[in-house]
């Protein structure tokens, strides 16, 4: 009766840790030890491990604890020794003691050979488990490496795709900018052509106005020269009239000449009277010689008349010759003025023709200069376009080369990563000496924690 109370006390104390035990213990690990201690039978082990209704590990652990609780104190001791063997930290937590690993129960039941056999079986089982786990770990590592390589390859492809997309976007933007620049150049060229045509029209209009002004100036110069010639001719006529008026005798001179004429007439009358008196006296004295004297006087008078007529005719001819001389002088002056005007007109027309020829030469030189400037502008513009295309081609080639270098860099990085993965894989495949018991203890400690 006392033993039954002790068994119930032990299992009641252990019942406080039931939840922890169910969550940590793996029944497949401790059932061999319990069966070696003859606490549970083979049927009990089969029921716990292979019962279809017991799928979860916690339910298996709960059934195992229920079976052990029916075995009493012996089952309690065997269970604690299994915890001491397989879960030392959990044993320390339940009992508060350090695991001594005495294994008194199995020694009492099966002897030392049974303990050794159990330990060897456990060691072999642990080694096979460790090898299986290592194989799985290596397979997982290989799978992870392949996935990492695939991820790196996909990353490289994604980088290449991004690069190609950026390159395509850049080329599209460059195409748009070039099209905009082309439209801008066309608009500028059209505006330049319009401004050039407008300036040409303005220049032609200015040249026409300049030519009309030159013709008007020449006409005014011709009118001015004619007016100057007429003024000179009138001035000369005025000077002649003035000279004639100045050479014309004055009233006093005419009066004196008239008085002298009257005196001469009076003297002539007196002489005639004296001659008549003398003739009368002589007629009286010389009656015979009167006729001879009269004849002589008549002859003398006739000769005098003839001389007077000759003098008068000579004076008339002299006056006529003077008139003709004046007329011819006037005609000569008129001809000289006409010759001068014609000479001036010829000089004016000559200067006009020279000015027109000079303007034509200037227009031709300006036209040649404009054509040369336009050709130079087009040559410079075409040269700039060629240089810009060459620079853009060079930039494009440099960009493609940069992309190729980046692709090569990505390929090298992927090769380097693959090489590193192979190196790590080789390092993992190398055998590393480890202790199975240390692995199991570390795993148990991890499970407990």
C-alpha positions as CSV (number, residue, x, y, z in Angstrom):
1,X,0.0,0.0,0.0
2,X,2.9,2.3,0.8
3,X,4.5,1.5,-2.5
4,X,1.4,2.4,-4.4
5,X,1.2,5.7,-2.6
6,X,4.9,6.4,-3.4
7,X,4.3,5.5,-7.1
8,X,1.3,7.8,-7.3
9,X,3.3,10.6,-5.6
10,X,6.2,10.2,-8.1
11,X,3.9,10.3,-11.1
12,X,1.8,13.1,-9.6
13,X,5.0,15.2,-9.3
14,X,5.9,14.3,-12.9
15,X,2.4,15.3,-14.0
16,X,3.3,18.9,-13.5
17,X,5.8,18.6,-16.3
18,X,3.5,16.6,-18.6
19,X,3.0,19.4,-21.1
20,X,6.7,20.1,-21.3
21,X,7.5,16.4,-21.7
22,X,4.9,15.8,-24.4
23,X,6.2,18.8,-26.4
24,X,9.9,17.8,-26.1
25,X,10.1,14.0,-26.0
26,X,10.3,11.9,-29.1
27,X,8.9,8.4,-28.3
28,X,11.0,6.7,-31.0
29,X,14.2,7.6,-29.2
30,X,13.4,6.5,-25.7
31,X,11.2,3.4,-26.4
32,X,14.3,1.2,-27.2
33,X,15.8,2.0,-23.8
34,X,12.5,1.4,-22.0
35,X,12.0,-1.9,-23.8
36,X,15.6,-2.9,-22.9
37,X,14.7,-2.2,-19.3
38,X,11.7,-4.4,-19.7
39,X,9.3,-1.6,-18.7
40,X,7.3,-1.8,-21.8
41,X,6.8,-4.7,-24.2
42,X,7.2,-5.1,-27.9
43,X,3.4,-4.7,-28.4
44,X,3.4,-1.5,-26.3
45,X,6.2,-0.2,-28.5
46,X,4.3,-1.1,-31.7
47,X,1.2,0.5,-30.3
48,X,3.0,3.8,-29.5
49,X,5.0,4.0,-32.7
50,X,2.9,2.4,-35.4
51,X,-0.7,3.0,-34.3
52,X,-2.6,4.6,-37.2
53,X,-4.7,6.7,-34.8
54,X,-1.6,8.2,-33.3
55,X,-0.2,10.4,-36.0
56,X,1.1,13.4,-34.0
57,X,4.2,13.1,-31.9
58,X,2.6,14.7,-28.9
59,X,-0.2,12.1,-28.8
60,X,2.4,9.3,-29.0
61,X,4.3,10.9,-26.1
62,X,1.1,11.1,-24.1
63,X,0.2,7.5,-24.7
64,X,3.7,6.4,-23.8
65,X,3.5,8.3,-20.5
66,X,0.1,6.7,-19.8
67,X,1.7,3.2,-20.4
68,X,4.6,4.0,-18.1
69,X,2.4,5.3,-15.4
70,X,0.7,1.9,-15.2
71,X,4.2,0.3,-14.6
72,X,4.6,2.1,-11.3
73,X,7.9,3.1,-9.7
74,X,10.0,0.9,-12.0
75,X,8.6,2.7,-15.0
76,X,9.2,6.0,-13.3
77,X,12.9,5.1,-12.7
78,X,13.4,3.8,-16.2
79,X,11.8,6.9,-17.7
80,X,14.0,9.2,-15.6
81,X,17.1,7.3,-16.8
82,X,16.0,7.6,-20.4
83,X,15.6,11.3,-19.8
84,X,19.0,11.4,-18.2
85,X,20.4,9.6,-21.3
86,X,18.6,11.4,-24.1
87,X,17.4,14.7,-22.6
88,X,19.9,15.7,-19.9
89,X,18.7,19.3,-19.6
90,X,15.1,18.3,-19.3
91,X,16.2,15.7,-16.6
92,X,18.0,18.5,-14.7
93,X,14.9,20.7,-15.0
94,X,12.6,18.0,-13.6
95,X,14.8,16.6,-10.9
96,X,17.1,19.5,-10.1
97,X,20.1,17.2,-10.3
98,X,23.0,16.9,-12.7
99,X,22.8,13.8,-14.9
100,X,25.1,11.1,-13.6
101,X,24.3,8.5,-16.3
102,X,24.6,5.4,-13.9
103,X,21.9,3.4,-15.8
104,X,21.2,1.2,-12.7
105,X,17.9,0.0,-14.1
106,X,19.2,-1.5,-17.3
107,X,22.2,-2.9,-15.5
108,X,20.0,-4.6,-13.0
109,X,17.6,-5.9,-15.7
110,X,19.8,-6.8,-18.6
111,X,23.3,-6.5,-17.3
112,X,26.3,-4.5,-18.6
113,X,26.2,-6.4,-22.0
114,X,22.6,-5.2,-22.5
115,X,23.7,-1.6,-21.7
116,X,26.6,-1.9,-24.1
117,X,24.3,-3.3,-26.8
118,X,21.8,-0.6,-26.2
119,X,24.5,2.1,-26.4
120,X,25.9,0.5,-29.6
121,X,22.5,0.3,-31.1
122,X,21.8,3.9,-30.2
123,X,25.2,5.0,-31.5
124,X,24.6,3.2,-34.8
125,X,21.2,4.6,-35.0
126,X,22.4,8.1,-34.3
127,X,25.2,7.7,-36.8
128,X,22.8,6.6,-39.5
129,X,20.5,9.4,-38.6
130,X,23.4,11.9,-38.7
131,X,24.5,10.6,-42.0
132,X,21.0,10.8,-43.4
133,X,20.6,14.3,-42.0
134,X,24.0,15.2,-43.5
135,X,23.0,13.8,-46.8
136,X,19.7,15.7,-46.7
137,X,21.6,18.8,-45.6
138,X,24.0,18.4,-48.5
139,X,21.1,17.8,-50.9
140,X,19.4,20.9,-49.5
141,X,22.7,22.8,-49.7
142,X,23.1,21.7,-53.3
143,X,19.5,22.6,-54.0
144,X,20.0,25.9,-52.4
145,X,23.2,26.5,-54.4
146,X,21.4,25.6,-57.6
147,X,18.6,28.0,-56.6
148,X,21.1,30.7,-55.7
149,X,22.9,30.2,-59.1
150,X,19.5,30.3,-60.8
151,X,18.6,33.5,-58.8
152,X,22.0,35.0,-59.7
153,X,21.5,34.0,-63.4
154,X,18.0,35.5,-63.3
155,X,19.4,38.6,-61.6
156,X,22.0,38.9,-64.3
157,X,19.3,38.4,-67.0
158,X,17.1,40.9,-65.2
159,X,20.1,43.4,-65.1
160,X,20.6,42.7,-68.8
161,X,17.0,43.2,-69.5
162,X,17.0,46.5,-67.5
163,X,20.1,47.6,-69.4
164,X,18.5,46.8,-72.7
165,X,15.3,48.6,-71.6
166,X,17.3,51.6,-70.5
167,X,19.2,51.5,-73.7
168,X,15.9,51.3,-75.7
169,X,14.4,54.1,-73.6
170,X,17.5,56.2,-74.1
171,X,17.5,55.5,-77.9
172,X,13.8,56.4,-77.9
173,X,14.4,59.7,-76.0
174,X,17.4,60.4,-78.3
175,X,15.1,59.8,-81.3
176,X,12.5,62.1,-79.9
177,X,15.1,64.8,-79.2
178,X,16.6,64.4,-82.7
179,X,13.1,64.7,-84.3
180,X,12.4,67.8,-82.2
181,X,15.8,69.2,-83.1
182,X,15.1,68.4,-86.8
183,X,11.7,70.1,-86.7
184,X,13.4,73.1,-84.9
185,X,16.1,73.2,-87.6
186,X,13.5,73.1,-90.3
187,X,11.6,75.9,-88.7
188,X,14.8,77.9,-88.3
189,X,15.7,77.2,-91.9
190,X,12.2,78.3,-93.1
191,X,12.4,81.4,-90.9
192,X,15.9,82.2,-92.3
193,X,14.7,81.7,-95.8
194,X,11.7,84.0,-95.2
195,X,13.8,86.6,-93.6
196,X,16.3,86.4,-96.4
197,X,13.6,86.7,-99.0
198,X,12.1,89.7,-97.1
199,X,15.5,91.3,-96.8
200,X,16.1,90.7,-100.6
201,X,12.8,92.4,-101.4
202,X,13.6,95.3,-99.1
203,X,17.0,95.6,-100.7
204,X,15.5,95.5,-104.2
205,X,13.0,98.2,-103.1
206,X,15.8,100.3,-101.6
207,X,17.8,99.9,-104.8
208,X,14.9,101.0,-106.9
209,X,14.3,104.0,-104.7
210,X,18.0,104.8,-104.8
211,X,18.0,104.6,-108.6
212,X,14.9,106.8,-108.8
213,X,16.5,109.3,-106.5
214,X,19.7,109.2,-108.6
215,X,17.6,109.8,-111.7
216,X,15.8,112.7,-110.0
217,X,19.1,114.1,-108.8
218,X,20.5,113.9,-112.4
219,X,17.3,115.5,-113.8
220,X,17.6,118.3,-111.2
221,X,21.3,118.7,-112.0
222,X,20.4,118.9,-115.8
223,X,17.7,121.5,-115.1
224,X,20.2,123.4,-112.8
225,X,22.8,123.4,-115.6
226,X,20.3,124.6,-118.1
227,X,19.1,127.3,-115.7
228,X,22.8,128.3,-115.2
229,X,23.4,128.5,-118.9
230,X,20.3,130.6,-119.5
231,X,21.3,132.8,-116.6
232,X,24.8,133.2,-118.1
233,X,23.4,134.0,-121.5
234,X,21.0,136.5,-120.0
235,X,23.8,137.9,-117.9
236,X,26.0,138.4,-121.1
237,X,23.1,140.1,-123.0
238,X,22.6,142.3,-120.0
239,X,26.3,143.1,-119.9
240,X,26.3,144.0,-123.6
241,X,23.3,146.2,-123.2
242,X,24.9,147.8,-120.2
243,X,28.1,148.3,-122.1
244,X,26.2,149.7,-125.1
245,X,24.3,152.0,-122.8
246,X,27.5,153.0,-121.1
247,X,29.1,153.7,-124.6
248,X,26.1,155.6,-125.8
249,X,26.8,159.4,-125.6
250,X,25.1,161.4,-123.0
251,X,22.6,164.3,-123.5
252,X,25.3,166.9,-122.8
253,X,27.6,165.4,-125.4
254,X,24.7,165.2,-127.9
255,X,23.8,168.8,-127.1
256,X,27.5,169.9,-127.6
257,X,27.6,167.9,-130.9
258,X,24.3,169.5,-131.9
259,X,25.8,172.9,-131.1
260,X,28.9,172.2,-133.0
261,X,26.8,171.0,-135.9
262,X,24.8,174.2,-135.8
263,X,28.0,176.2,-135.6
264,X,29.4,174.2,-138.5
265,X,26.2,174.8,-140.4
266,X,26.4,178.5,-139.6
267,X,30.0,178.6,-140.7
268,X,29.1,176.7,-143.8
269,X,26.3,179.2,-144.5
270,X,28.6,182.1,-143.9
271,X,31.1,180.5,-146.2
272,X,28.4,180.0,-148.8
273,X,27.4,183.6,-148.3
274,X,30.9,184.7,-148.6
275,X,31.4,182.5,-151.6
276,X,28.2,184.0,-153.1
277,X,29.5,187.5,-152.4
278,X,32.9,186.6,-153.7
279,X,31.2,185.0,-156.7
280,X,29.1,188.0,-157.3
281,X,32.1,190.3,-157.0
282,X,34.0,188.0,-159.2
283,X,31.1,187.8,-161.6
284,X,31.3,191.5,-161.7
285,X,35.0,191.5,-162.1
286,X,35.4,188.4,-164.0
287,X,32.3,187.7,-166.0
288,X,34.2,185.5,-168.3
289,X,35.5,183.1,-165.6
290,X,32.2,182.6,-163.8
291,X,31.2,179.7,-165.7
292,X,34.6,178.1,-165.2
293,X,34.4,178.8,-161.5
294,X,30.9,177.5,-161.3
295,X,32.0,174.5,-163.2
296,X,34.9,174.1,-160.8
297,X,32.6,174.6,-157.8
298,X,30.1,172.2,-159.1
299,X,32.8,169.7,-159.8
300,X,34.2,170.2,-156.3
301,X,30.7,169.9,-154.9
302,X,30.0,166.8,-156.8
303,X,33.3,165.4,-155.7
304,X,32.5,166.3,-152.2
305,X,29.0,164.8,-152.5
306,X,30.6,161.6,-153.9
307,X,33.0,161.6,-151.1
308,X,30.2,162.1,-148.6
309,X,28.2,159.3,-150.3
310,X,31.2,157.1,-150.2
311,X,31.8,157.9,-146.6
312,X,28.1,157.3,-145.8
313,X,28.1,154.0,-147.7
314,X,31.3,153.0,-146.0
315,X,29.7,153.9,-142.6
316,X,26.6,151.9,-143.5
317,X,28.7,149.0,-144.5
318,X,30.8,149.5,-141.3
319,X,27.6,149.5,-139.2
320,X,26.2,146.5,-141.1
321,X,29.5,144.7,-140.6
322,X,29.4,145.6,-136.9
323,X,25.9,144.3,-136.7
324,X,26.9,141.1,-138.4
325,X,29.9,140.9,-136.1
326,X,27.7,141.3,-133.1
327,X,25.2,138.8,-134.5
328,X,28.0,136.3,-135.3
329,X,29.5,136.9,-131.8
330,X,26.1,136.2,-130.2
331,X,25.7,133.1,-132.3
332,X,29.3,132.1,-131.4
333,X,28.4,132.6,-127.7
334,X,25.2,130.7,-128.1
335,X,27.1,127.9,-129.8
336,X,29.8,128.0,-127.1
337,X,27.0,127.8,-124.4
338,X,25.3,124.9,-126.3
339,X,28.7,123.2,-126.6
340,X,29.4,123.8,-122.9
341,X,25.9,122.4,-122.0
342,X,26.4,119.5,-124.3
343,X,29.8,118.8,-122.8
344,X,28.3,119.0,-119.3
345,X,25.4,116.8,-120.4
346,X,27.9,114.3,-121.8
347,X,29.9,114.4,-118.6
348,X,26.7,114.0,-116.5
349,X,25.6,111.1,-118.6
350,X,29.1,109.6,-118.4
351,X,29.1,110.0,-114.7
352,X,25.5,108.5,-114.6
353,X,26.6,105.5,-116.7
354,X,29.7,105.1,-114.5
355,X,27.5,105.2,-111.4
356,X,25.1,102.7,-112.9
357,X,28.0,100.4,-113.8
358,X,29.5,100.8,-110.4
359,X,26.1,100.0,-108.8
360,X,25.9,97.0,-111.1
361,X,29.3,95.9,-110.0
362,X,28.4,96.5,-106.4
363,X,25.2,94.5,-106.8
364,X,27.1,91.7,-108.6
365,X,29.8,91.7,-105.9
366,X,27.1,91.7,-103.2
367,X,25.3,88.9,-105.0
368,X,28.6,86.9,-105.3
369,X,29.3,87.6,-101.6
370,X,25.8,86.5,-100.6
371,X,26.1,83.3,-102.6
372,X,29.5,82.7,-101.2
373,X,28.3,83.4,-97.7
374,X,25.3,81.1,-98.2
375,X,27.5,78.4,-99.6
376,X,29.9,78.8,-96.6
377,X,26.9,78.7,-94.3
378,X,25.5,75.6,-95.9
379,X,29.0,74.0,-95.9
380,X,29.5,74.9,-92.2
381,X,26.0,73.7,-91.4
382,X,26.6,70.4,-93.3
383,X,30.0,70.1,-91.6
384,X,28.4,70.6,-88.2
385,X,25.8,68.0,-89.0
386,X,28.5,65.5,-90.0
387,X,30.5,66.3,-86.9
388,X,27.4,66.0,-84.7
389,X,26.5,62.7,-86.4
390,X,30.1,61.5,-85.9
391,X,30.0,62.5,-82.2
392,X,26.6,60.8,-81.7
393,X,27.9,57.7,-83.4
394,X,31.0,57.8,-81.2
395,X,28.8,58.3,-78.1
396,X,26.6,55.4,-79.3
397,X,29.6,53.2,-79.9
398,X,31.0,54.1,-76.5
399,X,27.6,53.4,-74.9
400,X,27.4,50.0,-76.6
401,X,31.0,49.3,-75.5
402,X,30.1,50.3,-72.0
403,X,27.0,48.0,-72.1
404,X,29.2,45.2,-73.4
405,X,31.7,45.8,-70.7
406,X,28.9,45.8,-68.1
407,X,27.6,42.5,-69.6
408,X,31.1,41.0,-69.5
409,X,31.3,42.3,-65.9
410,X,28.0,40.6,-65.0
411,X,29.1,37.4,-66.7
412,X,32.4,37.5,-64.8
413,X,30.5,38.1,-61.6
414,X,28.2,35.2,-62.3
415,X,31.2,33.0,-63.2
416,X,32.9,34.1,-60.0
417,X,29.7,33.4,-58.0
418,X,29.5,30.0,-59.6
419,X,33.1,29.3,-58.8
420,X,32.6,30.4,-55.2
421,X,29.5,28.1,-55.1
422,X,31.5,25.2,-56.4
423,X,34.3,25.9,-54.0
424,X,31.9,26.0,-51.1
425,X,30.3,22.8,-52.4
426,X,33.7,21.1,-52.5
427,X,34.4,22.3,-49.0
428,X,31.1,20.9,-47.8
429,X,31.7,17.6,-49.4
430,X,35.0,17.2,-47.5
431,X,34.6,14.8,-44.4
432,X,34.7,16.6,-41.0
433,X,35.4,14.5,-37.9
434,X,32.6,15.1,-35.4
435,X,31.3,13.2,-32.4
436,X,27.9,11.6,-32.7
437,X,27.2,12.0,-29.0
438,X,28.0,15.7,-29.1
439,X,25.6,16.1,-32.1
440,X,22.9,14.2,-30.2
441,X,23.5,16.1,-27.0
442,X,23.5,19.5,-28.9
443,X,20.3,18.5,-30.7
444,X,18.7,17.5,-27.4
445,X,19.7,20.7,-25.8
446,X,18.2,22.6,-28.7
447,X,15.0,20.7,-28.5
448,X,14.7,21.4,-24.8
449,X,15.4,25.1,-25.2
